[in-house]
Amino acid sequence: MAQKTAGVVSATVQATRTLLVLLVILGLIYPCVTWLVGRLNANGADGSFLEYNGQAVGSKLIGQDTSDDPSLFHPRLSSGDYDGMSSGGSNLSPVGDELQKTIEDAKKSIAEENNVDPAEVPADAVTASSSGLDPHISKEYAHIQIERVAKNSGLSVDKVEELVEKNSYGSIFGFIGSPRVNVNTLNLDVVKAKG
């Protein structure tokens, strides 16, 4: 009987030690390391806010609807109305009539607005990203908007082209993804340039 009790006590002591070690590792060390890693990229961890005149006006990471302002670049379509709480795709079938009609209507509207041939409108201009919140557009989509933005903002075409290049990014590691432009940072630069 004494041997059985000693075994239970030994197992309890061992389980308690294991619990304390895991408590220190998972309850103290892991959260501290995670917090420190977040501080290394504090801007990203805090939401990558964009500021203008000392006030947060958006984020580098979440697309914003600027389609009602012809003096700004327009983002990709959003099936969630650019609401971070309703992120997600439209879930429309790629071969369905509804998606095809949405694409054709958007292509016609974008072509008219930017005074280009509908064949020049790139695919990302007429489709939403999988999150519906992507702040990036293709360089092709940015380029077809340059003249409209220049005309309506009072900036020269050369200045707007310069701002597009400033806010452009190449492929990740040179081969992952396509060159892209962050619409949010680009529009903030357009607003700043307008004065």
N, C-alpha and C positions, 0 to 999 in steps of 0.2 A: 504493500500500500504506500509506503514511504517513497519507494522508487517511482510509482505512478505520480505522486504529488510533486516530486522533484522534476519529473518530465513536464508536467503542466506548468510549473513555475518557470522552468527554463524556456519553454515555448512562449510563454507570456512575456518574459523579459526580452527574448529575441524579437518578437512581434512589436513590442513597444519601441525597441531600438530602431527597427526598420521604419516604423511610423514616424519617429522623430527625424530620422535621416531624410525621408521623403518629404516631410513637412518643411525642413530647412531648404531642401533642393527646390521643391515645387512651389513652396509658399513664400520663399524669400529670394533665393538666388535667381531662379528663372524669371520672375517678374522684374527684378532689378536689371538683369541682362537685357530683357525685352525693352524696358524703358530706355536704357542707355543706347541701344541700337536705334530706337525711334528718335532720340535726341541727335544722333549723328546726321539724320535727315529730317531735322525739325520742321522744315517748310512742308515737306510731303506728309509727315505725320500729323501736322496741324491743319491739313486741308488745302495747302498750296493757294492761300488766298491772294487775290490780286487787289491792290489798293490804289485808290486815286484820291488825291487831296486828303490823305489820312483816313479814308474810310474804305472798308472792304466792299468791293463791287462785284465780286465773283470769285471763281476758283479756276486754276489752270486745268483742273481735272474733270470738270463737269460742264458740258455744253450749255449755252444759253441761247434763247430765242431772240434773234435780232432781225428777223425777217420783215418786220414792219419799218425798219430804218434803212432807206436806200444808200445812206452814207457809210454804212458798215458792211463788213463781209458777213455772209449768211452761213450758218452751220449746216450740217447734215440734218435730214428730217429726224424727228423723234416720235416714236409711237407712244411714248409716255408723257408727251407735252413738256419735255425738259424738266420733269419733276423727279428729283432724286428718290422720292418715296415710291415711285411707280416705274422703276427701271426695268427694262426688258424689251424684247422684240415684239413685233406685231403678230408673230406666229401665223402669218398668212402663207398659204402654199405658194412656192415659187412658180408653180404652173397654173395657179388659180387666176380666174378673171379679175378678181378684186385687186390683187397685187399688180397685175399688168395694167389695169386702168389707173391705179394710183401712180405708177411709174410714168405712164404716158402723160397724164395730167401734169405731174411735177416737171417733166422734161419740157413740155410746152410752155409752162409758166416761167421756168428758169431761163429758157431760151429767149422769151419775149422780154423779160426783165433785164437781161444782160445783153440784149441785142446781138445774139449769136445764133447760128444754125442749131437746131435740135440735135444734130449728129455730134456737135462739139460738147454737149453736156455729158460729163463723166458719170459713171455709175454711182459713185458715192454721193453725188448731188441729189439723186432721186431715190435713194434707199436709206433706211435707218440702220445704224449700227446695232449689234446684238444687245447692247445695253440701252440704246436710245439716248445716251448721254455723252457720246463721244465728242470731245472738243476739237478733234482734228478733222481736216479735210485734205483731199489730195491737192498737190500743187496745180494740177490741171483745173480743178474747181476754183481754186484761188485766182488763177490767171484769167479765167473768163469773167471774173467779177471786178477786175482792176479798173477798167474804164468807167463802170457804173459808180464805183466808190470814189474815184478821182473826181468825176463830174459832180457828184452830190455832196462831197465833203469840202470841195474847194482846193484840194491838194492836187499837185501835178501828178501825171501818170508815173513819171520817174520816181517821185517820192513814194507813191503807193507801192510800186514795184520793189523799192528798197525796203519798205516795211515788210512786204511779203517774204523777201529773202531773209531778213533779220529773224523772222518767226518760223522759218522752215527748218526741218530736221531731216536728216538722211535716214537710211535704213539702220536698224539696230545691228551693231557689229558688221555693218556693210552688206548684210544679206538677209536680215530678217525684216519683213514688212516693206512697205513702199515709202518713198519720201512723202512727208506730210507737213502741214502747216497748222499751228495751234490758233484757232479762230479767236479765242478769248484774249490771248496776249496780243494778237494782231489788232483786234478792234480797240484794245486799250491804247496801243501805240497810235492808231488812227485818231482817237479822241484827243490824245496828248498833242499830236502834231497839228490838229485843227486849232488848238489853243483854247 
